[in-house]
């Protein structure tokens, strides 16, 4: 029940903030887009007679970008794993040192 009350209060506060701090509509500027001219040239689809080739090039480009991103992610994962293993090894060795010191004292 507390969850529902908290959600309702949070929603109410958020809605009130959005209404109170909303930008004025009178200040909104109209964007004047430049008119298309003949000098702008034909579109990419009009220049390429074979649309399927354009789609293949786009997909190949996207696939290359995806492969690059995956390679970078794998490198970052390997680096993070090495750092975590090194930190774990340091902690394990630190934890083992007091035991080794106690064993030396007993002898």
Secondary structure, DSSP 4 states (H G I P E B T S, - for coil): -HHHHHHHHHHHHHHHHHHHTPPPGGGPPPP-PPPP-GGG---HHHH-S-HHHHHHHHHHHHHHHHHHHHHHHHHHHHHHHHHHHHHHHHHHHHHHHHHHHHHHHH-
